[in-house]
Amino acid sequence: MNSKEVAGCRAAEFVEERMVVGLGTGSTAEFAIRAIGQRVGAGLAISAIPTSEASAALARELNIDLTTLEANPHVDLTIDGADEVDPELNLIKGLGGALLREKIVAAATAYQIIIIDPSKQVDQLGTQAPLPIEVVPFSKSLVVRHLAEQELNPVLRMVAPDQPFITDNGNFIIDCSFPAGIADADGTDSWLNSIPGVVENGLFVDMTHLVVVGNDDGSSQLIERT
Ligand code: 5RP
């Protein structure tokens, strides 16, 4: 087992009978979904809300019952990955491009578990990963201008030289970087979301209850919000 699988399997143990469970997105979340799928195969009854089309497809393959936020607006537990985690358990998410649905599901969740390998732990957000921002395509040039004015190095995410990445919601992603890191995650989150055309950004502030860090030797560390 590698560190991501260790974290995913450990977090899957927190799922209990009849829970409504948010399913995250990414390579670490995939291990958790597979571990939950195994438990469902053994008789565990849950309903799940996926945070992306990819996670929905995987859950269907594993015969995990899917539901919606309309039918179940209160999610008991969500297990998701992250690109950076700081000592206060604030996050950068969205390198996989699913940040909008991930944040919506996190906001509906009573207990959010983030699963990572040790490389995702940072002293300050923005020092290792870019910050993804989901924007309505029509607003792209305006948002880029605002970000460039603040010297945040905005780059439109592409899948081919002439083909922008399109999110599950039909939007673009602009990745930006903070030369000195992000000192005020809450203020940065509010400022970014106030730019017209920005749908959401990858800062997750005060949303995480537990971080599970998996290690390659099979051990894991649980870090609870204080
Ligand atoms: C997707 C995400 C992922 O959770 C994040 O990018 C971590 O991915 P991985 O587990 O593959 O490293 O936020 O939008």
Boltz pocket constraint, residues with backbone or C-beta under 6 A from the ligand:
constraints:
  - pocket:
      binder: B
      contacts: [[A, 24], [A, 25], [A, 26], [A, 27], [A, 28], [A, 29], [A, 80], [A, 81], [A, 82], [A, 83], [A, 92], [A, 93], [A, 94], [A, 95], [A, 96], [A, 97], [A, 98], [A, 99], [A, 102], [A, 115]]
      max_distance: 6.0
